[in-house]
Amino acid sequence: MQKTPDTLYYSPGAASMAVHWLLIELDRPHQLALVDTNSGQQKSPEYLALNPNGVVPTLVIDGEPRFEVSGLLMTLADADPEHRLAPAPDSRQRAEYVQWMFHLANAVQPLFRIWWYPQEPAGEAHREAVLAHTQPRIEAAWQRLDDQLAKQGPYLLGDRPSAADIYLTMLLRWSRNMPKPGDRWPNLGELARLMKARPAFTELYAREGLEEWR
């Protein structure tokens, strides 16, 4: 039994968005702590004591700060099997679910860091070259995911949504201002439509004050 409400340290539309969304889906008691990333609050000593990476999200569960989006999503979904947003550990789909969660965390999300901060890996002088090489990598990732949905959709695991679809939808939203957003792929676009129609998504947008990509 959960002892105290969780505290989610978040910034609107940032990586904390997926965790916030899942908390709403699960109707799990929580409170929000806004982190002003524009002013660098995520690098303050107080925040670094919670999350040494200096990024959002951090989720305090029963007094213990935890971080990493994919890990938090898996922890929360597993803790509430009644909502069926993660396959059971002994189910046939579990390995596939873990595969896609790690794929999104390791092969897709990091590309957006490079896209937004191209000076980090190669210096300001190579900014345009980094962007030119990163865009096709992101688009190739969308194609792989679209192929998976074409084969098995409308969700990553078939006919039921999971925490992996919440994660993927957040990443699709991140691409909304790219030359070719992820939801331009037909099956990814259908996934986005289905996920955005969920009441929890509407509630998430209201709480975070988001407008784009409704």
Rosetta silent file (secondary structure, phi, psi, omega in degrees, C-alpha in Angstrom):
SEQUENCE: MQKTPDTLYYSPGAASMAVHWLLIELDRPHQLALVDTNSGQQKSPEYLALNPNGVVPTLVIDGEPRFEVSGLLMTLADADPEHRLAPAPDSRQRAEYVQWMFHLANAVQPLFRIWWYPQEPAGEAHREAVLAHTQPRIEAAWQRLDDQLAKQGPYLLGDRPSAADIYLTMLLRWSRNMPKPGDRWPNLGELARLMKARPAFTELYAREGLEEWR
SCORE:     score description
SCORE:     0.000 S_00000001
   1 L     0.000  135.169  179.380    0.000    0.000    0.000 S_00000001
   2 L   -67.509  129.245 -174.546    1.275    3.444   -0.924 S_00000001
   3 L   -82.917  -47.602 -178.570    2.199    5.338    2.237 S_00000001
   4 L  -134.890  157.118  176.991    2.281    8.929    1.046 S_00000001
   5 L   -60.581  143.836  173.564    1.447   10.666   -2.249 S_00000001
   6 E   -67.030  157.637  170.820    4.266   10.716   -4.764 S_00000001
   7 E  -120.869  119.677  178.827    5.894   14.021   -5.649 S_00000001
   8 E  -100.887  118.816  171.389    6.694   14.547   -9.317 S_00000001
   9 E   -87.078  120.877 -168.479    9.315   17.170  -10.148 S_00000001
  10 E  -142.634  164.752  168.577    8.354   18.249  -13.625 S_00000001
  11 L  -135.629  133.651 -173.590    8.554   20.853  -16.363 S_00000001
  12 L   -54.358  127.878  176.396    5.609   21.210  -18.776 S_00000001
  13 L    78.212   -4.944 -179.271    6.048   19.143  -21.922 S_00000001
  14 L   -80.893 -169.201 -177.332    9.457   17.828  -20.877 S_00000001
  15 L   -62.180  -20.464  176.580   10.391   14.187  -20.280 S_00000001
  16 H   -66.869  -16.828 -175.654    8.388   14.320  -17.051 S_00000001
  17 H   -57.679  -42.991 -177.613    5.252   14.529  -19.204 S_00000001
  18 H   -65.104  -39.784  179.433    5.035   10.755  -19.723 S_00000001
  19 H   -67.165  -43.368  178.019    5.326   10.061  -16.002 S_00000001
  20 H   -59.384  -45.022  179.461    2.717   12.704  -15.183 S_00000001
  21 H   -58.868  -46.278 -178.313    0.386   11.189  -17.787 S_00000001
  22 H   -66.104  -38.206  175.946    0.778    7.696  -16.341 S_00000001
  23 H   -57.405  -40.310  178.876    0.119    8.929  -12.795 S_00000001
  24 H   -68.778  -45.079  178.558   -3.176   10.363  -14.061 S_00000001
  25 H   -55.950  -39.924 -176.197   -4.036    7.173  -15.971 S_00000001
  26 L   -84.181   -6.319 -175.085   -3.470    5.124  -12.818 S_00000001
  27 L    53.321   40.559 -177.051   -5.335    7.583  -10.612 S_00000001
  28 L   -90.286  129.011 -179.117   -2.316    7.352   -8.312 S_00000001
  29 L   -58.585  130.471  179.927   -2.131   10.012   -5.569 S_00000001
  30 E  -158.756  162.767  172.224    0.588   12.529   -6.337 S_00000001
  31 E  -129.426  158.163 -175.411    1.556   16.154   -6.059 S_00000001
  32 E  -109.509  142.049  174.078    3.513   18.290   -8.483 S_00000001
  33 E  -127.045  108.383 -177.094    6.656   20.328   -7.939 S_00000001
  34 E   -70.460  132.061  175.220    7.420   22.648  -10.852 S_00000001
  35 L  -109.436  118.101 -178.220   11.075   22.857  -11.879 S_00000001
  36 L   -81.770   89.633 -177.117   11.916   26.089  -13.715 S_00000001
  37 H   -71.511  -23.188  177.995   14.320   24.732  -16.302 S_00000001
  38 H   -65.099  -33.063  179.413   14.554   28.104  -18.058 S_00000001
  39 H   -93.060   -1.037  178.876   16.266   29.570  -15.010 S_00000001
  40 L    83.985   20.342 -178.339   18.394   26.466  -14.459 S_00000001
  41 H   -60.014  -27.868 -179.309   16.637   25.290  -11.318 S_00000001
  42 H   -67.728  -13.335  178.666   17.350   21.694  -12.344 S_00000001
  43 H  -102.974    5.386 -179.617   21.060   22.402  -11.769 S_00000001
  44 L   -70.922  153.514  178.674   20.599   23.833   -8.280 S_00000001
  45 H   -57.400  -36.117 -178.395   22.239   22.006   -5.348 S_00000001
  46 H   -65.034  -42.584 -179.219   18.817   21.274   -3.881 S_00000001
  47 H   -74.944  -38.391  179.583   17.582   19.575   -7.035 S_00000001
  48 H   -62.436  -25.293  175.690   20.862   17.783   -7.733 S_00000001
  49 L   -67.549  -24.989  176.800   20.550   16.202   -4.306 S_00000001
  50 L   -88.970  -41.640 -176.106   17.396   14.523   -5.634 S_00000001
  51 L  -139.417   99.313 -175.336   18.571   13.831   -9.173 S_00000001
  52 L   -64.960  -12.206  176.918   22.322   14.102   -9.832 S_00000001
  53 L   -76.926  -17.448  178.591   21.668   14.157  -13.595 S_00000001
  54 L    67.579   37.152  178.251   20.102   17.605  -13.280 S_00000001
  55 L  -137.397  165.522  170.209   17.101   16.816  -15.477 S_00000001
  56 L  -100.592  150.779    9.739   13.405   16.106  -15.051 S_00000001
  57 L   -95.206  161.425  160.109   11.641   13.969  -14.108 S_00000001
  58 E  -125.840  135.080  177.309   12.305   13.004  -10.539 S_00000001
  59 E  -121.914  119.292  177.741    9.586   11.089   -8.744 S_00000001
  60 E   -90.212  115.326 -178.371    9.728   10.801   -4.967 S_00000001
  61 E  -114.477  116.721 -178.506    8.082    7.520   -3.984 S_00000001
  62 L    50.453   41.702  175.222    7.623    6.896   -0.253 S_00000001
  63 L    85.985   -3.168 -177.864   10.336    9.442    0.469 S_00000001
  64 E  -109.346  121.761  178.688   12.879    8.040   -2.017 S_00000001
  65 E   -75.352  132.651  178.171   13.758   10.067   -5.139 S_00000001
  66 E  -127.275  152.883  179.919   13.794    8.042   -8.360 S_00000001
  67 E  -144.390  178.468 -174.088   14.617    9.087  -11.922 S_00000001
  68 L    85.622  117.102 -173.639   14.811    7.911  -15.576 S_00000001
  69 H   -55.756  -53.261 -175.384   11.603    8.047  -17.597 S_00000001
  70 H   -62.726  -40.519  178.772   11.498    4.437  -18.744 S_00000001
  71 H   -64.019  -41.384  178.933   12.322    3.113  -15.287 S_00000001
  72 H   -66.559  -42.758  178.666    9.640    5.240  -13.660 S_00000001
  73 H   -60.423  -44.141 -178.937    7.019    4.224  -16.211 S_00000001
  74 H   -67.159  -40.865  179.721    7.790    0.552  -15.707 S_00000001
  75 H   -62.561  -46.672 -177.802    7.804    0.859  -11.927 S_00000001
  76 H   -66.963  -45.206 -178.414    4.462    2.662  -11.820 S_00000001
  77 H   -64.981  -39.384  179.252    2.720    0.403  -14.335 S_00000001
  78 H   -67.822  -30.275 -178.196    3.936   -2.754  -12.593 S_00000001
  79 H   -73.716  -10.989 -177.093    2.758   -1.448   -9.218 S_00000001
  80 L  -134.669   71.240 -175.860   -0.819   -1.215  -10.510 S_00000001
  81 H   -64.536  -19.859 -178.109   -1.610   -4.356  -12.529 S_00000001
  82 H   -63.073  -30.420  179.322   -5.362   -3.667  -12.411 S_00000001
  83 H   -80.810  -10.192  172.747   -4.980   -0.901  -15.011 S_00000001
  84 L    55.022   44.060  176.626   -3.206   -3.342  -17.344 S_00000001
  85 L  -101.750   12.256  171.656   -0.727   -0.802  -18.709 S_00000001
  86 L  -152.585  138.602  175.473    2.139   -3.307  -18.552 S_00000001
  87 L   -63.790  147.703  177.544    2.189   -7.021  -19.347 S_00000001
  88 L   -62.350  148.309 -177.572    2.579   -9.264  -16.327 S_00000001
  89 L   -54.407  -29.248 -177.887    6.176  -10.384  -15.655 S_00000001
  90 L   -99.091   11.843 -178.146    5.312  -13.981  -16.574 S_00000001
  91 L   -87.144  162.089  179.863    3.337  -13.139  -19.723 S_00000001
  92 L   -66.329  -28.665 -175.802    4.415  -13.827  -23.294 S_00000001
  93 L   -84.272   -6.982 -173.777    4.350  -10.109  -24.116 S_00000001
  94 H   -59.832  -45.906 -178.002    6.658   -9.047  -21.306 S_00000001
  95 H   -61.700  -38.856  179.099    9.882   -9.409  -23.296 S_00000001
  96 H   -66.581  -41.469  177.396    8.426   -7.421  -26.176 S_00000001
  97 H   -59.834  -48.563  179.336    7.259   -4.680  -23.802 S_00000001
  98 H   -61.811  -40.939  178.270   10.695   -4.414  -22.194 S_00000001
  99 H   -54.966  -50.090 -176.289   12.279   -4.374  -25.650 S_00000001
 100 H   -70.876  -34.469  176.517   10.242   -1.365  -26.792 S_00000001
 101 H   -62.310  -44.613  179.949   10.693    0.529  -23.532 S_00000001
 102 H   -71.343  -34.423  177.650   14.462    0.179  -23.801 S_00000001
 103 H   -62.531  -45.658  179.251   14.401    0.948  -27.518 S_00000001
 104 H   -63.273  -39.656 -177.753   12.568    4.219  -26.915 S_00000001
 105 H   -71.789  -36.090 -171.722   14.926    5.108  -24.062 S_00000001
 106 H  -101.656  -29.718 -172.859   18.164    4.186  -25.817 S_00000001
 107 H  -110.887  -14.655 -177.361   17.563    4.555  -29.560 S_00000001
 108 H  -116.277  -57.257 -176.499   14.946    7.301  -29.914 S_00000001
 109 H   -56.046  -42.422 -179.373   14.892    9.750  -27.012 S_00000001
 110 H   -59.987  -26.839  179.717   18.669   10.480  -27.106 S_00000001
 111 H   -65.020  -29.769  179.566   18.355   11.630  -30.720 S_00000001
 112 H   -71.801  -32.063  175.174   16.173   14.523  -29.594 S_00000001
 113 H   -60.986  -42.599  178.656   18.884   15.727  -27.231 S_00000001
 114 H   -66.950  -39.994 -178.951   21.218   15.897  -30.225 S_00000001
 115 H   -63.718  -42.412 -177.433   18.557   17.615  -32.350 S_00000001
 116 H   -80.144  -28.817 -177.055   17.882   20.323  -29.770 S_00000001
 117 L  -128.859   63.322 -174.170   21.491   20.813  -28.670 S_00000001
 118 L   -65.639  -16.355  178.586   23.612   20.002  -31.747 S_00000001
 119 H   -73.813  -20.709 -175.537   26.529   21.981  -30.368 S_00000001
 120 H   -65.564  -48.318 -177.380   27.005   19.497  -27.524 S_00000001
 121 H   -77.845  -23.196 -171.050   28.410   16.518  -29.468 S_00000001
 122 H  -137.007    0.930 -178.754   30.470   18.422  -32.046 S_00000001
 123 L    89.112  155.880 -175.227   30.792   22.099  -31.120 S_00000001
 124 H   -59.276  -32.816 -177.384   28.982   25.167  -32.437 S_00000001
 125 H   -65.848  -21.957 -176.780   30.940   25.171  -35.713 S_00000001
 126 H  -108.722   18.416 -176.001   29.453   21.796  -36.685 S_00000001
 127 H   -54.748  -51.287 -176.026   25.885   22.544  -35.664 S_00000001
 128 H   -66.192  -36.138  178.670   24.345   22.292  -39.138 S_00000001
 129 H   -66.054  -39.472  178.337   26.210   19.091  -39.963 S_00000001
 130 H   -63.251  -44.550  178.651   24.940   17.467  -36.768 S_00000001
 131 H   -61.106  -41.903 -178.439   21.357   18.441  -37.619 S_00000001
 132 H   -63.474  -31.707  179.764   21.746   17.101  -41.143 S_00000001
 133 H   -86.185  -24.822 -175.915   22.886   13.730  -39.804 S_00000001
 134 H   -81.937  -38.200 -178.003   20.361   13.546  -36.966 S_00000001
 135 H   -55.309  -49.452 -179.945   17.170   14.202  -38.917 S_00000001
 136 H   -66.284  -25.490  177.292   17.395   11.019  -41.035 S_00000001
 137 H   -70.169  -40.435  176.971   18.208    8.981  -37.921 S_00000001
 138 H   -65.903  -42.388 -179.516   15.036   10.211  -36.217 S_00000001
 139 H   -66.512  -33.692  175.754   13.019    9.567  -39.361 S_00000001
 140 H   -66.876  -35.905  176.381   14.473    6.045  -39.609 S_00000001
 141 H   -64.109  -41.813  177.128   13.379    5.453  -36.012 S_00000001
 142 H   -62.338  -39.175 -179.726    9.851    6.540  -36.903 S_00000001
 143 H   -63.768  -42.744  178.413    9.838    4.180  -39.861 S_00000001
 144 H   -60.678  -43.023 -178.897   10.852    1.217  -37.694 S_00000001
 145 H   -70.197  -37.889  177.324    8.113    2.022  -35.215 S_00000001
 146 H   -63.811  -38.755  177.651    5.552    2.581  -37.962 S_00000001
 147 H   -63.169  -40.381  177.523    6.449   -0.817  -39.403 S_00000001
 148 H   -62.248  -43.704  179.710    5.882   -2.409  -36.006 S_00000001
 149 H   -66.886  -35.899  177.657    2.463   -0.767  -35.713 S_00000001
 150 H   -63.705  -35.596 -177.388    1.556   -1.851  -39.246 S_00000001
 151 H   -78.556  -35.374 -166.564    2.390   -5.430  -38.328 S_00000001
 152 H  -136.348   -1.185 -170.338    0.822   -5.565  -34.869 S_00000001
 153 L   -62.773 -171.112   17.524   -0.977   -2.288  -34.055 S_00000001
 154 L   -81.771   -9.830  178.477   -2.783   -0.126  -33.413 S_00000001
 155 E  -108.662  168.777 -175.981   -0.592   -0.077  -30.260 S_00000001
 156 L   -58.538  -34.603 -178.070    2.986   -1.258  -29.857 S_00000001
 157 L  -101.886    6.834  178.569    1.873   -4.494  -28.213 S_00000001
 158 E   123.415 -122.630 -171.802   -1.250   -5.036  -30.274 S_00000001
 159 L   -96.232    2.414  177.957   -4.810   -4.193  -29.359 S_00000001
 160 L  -125.270  139.199  175.901   -4.227   -2.748  -25.884 S_00000001
 161 L   -72.925  156.107  176.349   -2.276    0.394  -24.921 S_00000001
 162 L  -138.783  176.692  176.602    0.612    0.169  -22.500 S_00000001
 163 H   -59.108  -26.742  177.944    3.025    2.510  -20.782 S_00000001
 164 H   -64.486  -34.251  178.337    5.224    2.115  -23.873 S_00000001
 165 H   -71.377  -33.961  173.682    2.566    3.866  -25.964 S_00000001
 166 H   -61.942  -45.928  179.092    2.480    6.752  -23.496 S_00000001
 167 H   -60.641  -48.752 -178.794    6.249    7.057  -23.821 S_00000001
 168 H   -62.599  -39.919 -179.592    6.104    6.874  -27.621 S_00000001
 169 H   -64.294  -38.127  175.719    3.322    9.467  -27.818 S_00000001
 170 H   -60.161  -43.852 -179.937    5.398   11.904  -25.774 S_00000001
 171 H   -66.236  -37.109  175.311    8.292   11.448  -28.215 S_00000001
 172 H   -61.298  -40.920  177.596    5.960   11.967  -31.169 S_00000001
 173 H   -60.650  -39.624  179.327    4.854   15.240  -29.617 S_00000001
 174 H   -59.761  -26.545 -176.703    8.473   16.302  -29.335 S_00000001
 175 L   -87.375    3.845 -169.064    8.820   15.963  -33.107 S_00000001
 176 L   -59.549  -26.221 -178.729    5.879   18.271  -33.865 S_00000001
 177 L  -105.153    9.875  177.431    8.085   21.127  -35.163 S_00000001
 178 L   -76.973  164.171  179.044   10.544   18.976  -37.101 S_00000001
 179 L   -54.782  -37.130  174.314   10.597   19.047  -40.914 S_00000001
 180 L  -132.624   96.312 -179.621    8.645   15.762  -40.903 S_00000001
 181 L   -61.614  153.554 -176.363    6.870   15.152  -37.580 S_00000001
 182 H   -61.399  -30.505 -178.018    6.497   11.554  -36.451 S_00000001
 183 H   -77.226    3.871  172.584    2.727   11.564  -36.723 S_00000001
 184 H   -77.877  -17.821  173.109    3.035   12.017  -40.508 S_00000001
 185 L   -74.883  135.259 -168.310    3.732    8.281  -40.694 S_00000001
 186 H   -59.735  -44.763 -176.389    0.302    6.659  -41.075 S_00000001
 187 H   -77.686  -33.657  172.872    0.378    4.146  -38.254 S_00000001
 188 H   -66.422  -36.896  176.986    2.151    6.478  -35.855 S_00000001
 189 H   -63.229  -38.841  178.199   -0.451    9.103  -36.714 S_00000001
 190 H   -68.581  -40.930  175.798   -3.238    6.682  -35.808 S_00000001
 191 H   -58.978  -46.102  179.633   -1.507    5.805  -32.535 S_00000001
 192 H   -60.028  -41.610  179.596   -1.211    9.508  -31.719 S_00000001
 193 H   -61.644  -45.075 -179.688   -4.889   10.025  -32.490 S_00000001
 194 H   -64.572  -43.425 -176.733   -5.934    7.184  -30.201 S_00000001
 195 H   -71.404  -36.928  179.400   -3.685    8.234  -27.353 S_00000001
 196 H   -70.508  -18.256  178.501   -4.650   11.923  -27.557 S_00000001
 197 L   -80.630   -7.485 -178.017   -8.315   10.898  -27.315 S_00000001
 198 L   -73.598  138.451  178.941   -7.763    9.452  -23.844 S_00000001
 199 H   -55.719  -34.768 -179.265   -9.271   11.498  -20.987 S_00000001
 200 H   -64.891  -31.275  177.040   -5.975   11.371  -19.108 S_00000001
 201 H   -67.020  -43.041  177.227   -4.253   13.160  -21.995 S_00000001
 202 H   -60.924  -42.788  179.108   -6.810   15.977  -21.827 S_00000001
 203 H   -65.696  -40.709  177.443   -6.296   16.217  -18.070 S_00000001
 204 H   -57.841  -47.585 -179.749   -2.518   16.218  -18.517 S_00000001
 205 H   -61.572  -39.606  179.231   -2.708   19.128  -20.948 S_00000001
 206 H   -64.815  -43.380 -177.283   -4.919   21.083  -18.563 S_00000001
 207 H   -69.342  -35.985 -177.305   -2.597   20.537  -15.617 S_00000001
 208 H   -92.690   -2.868  178.844    0.581   21.388  -17.526 S_00000001
 209 L    66.703   35.957 -177.015   -0.949   24.302  -19.413 S_00000001
 210 L   -92.408  150.766  179.899   -0.068   22.818  -22.808 S_00000001
 211 L  -128.634  -43.966 -174.449   -1.666   23.880  -26.090 S_00000001
 212 L   -66.208  147.163  170.803    0.343   22.626  -29.073 S_00000001
 213 L    65.967   48.266  175.939   -0.341   19.255  -30.678 S_00000001
 214 L   -78.001    0.000    0.000   -3.804   18.593  -29.304 S_00000001
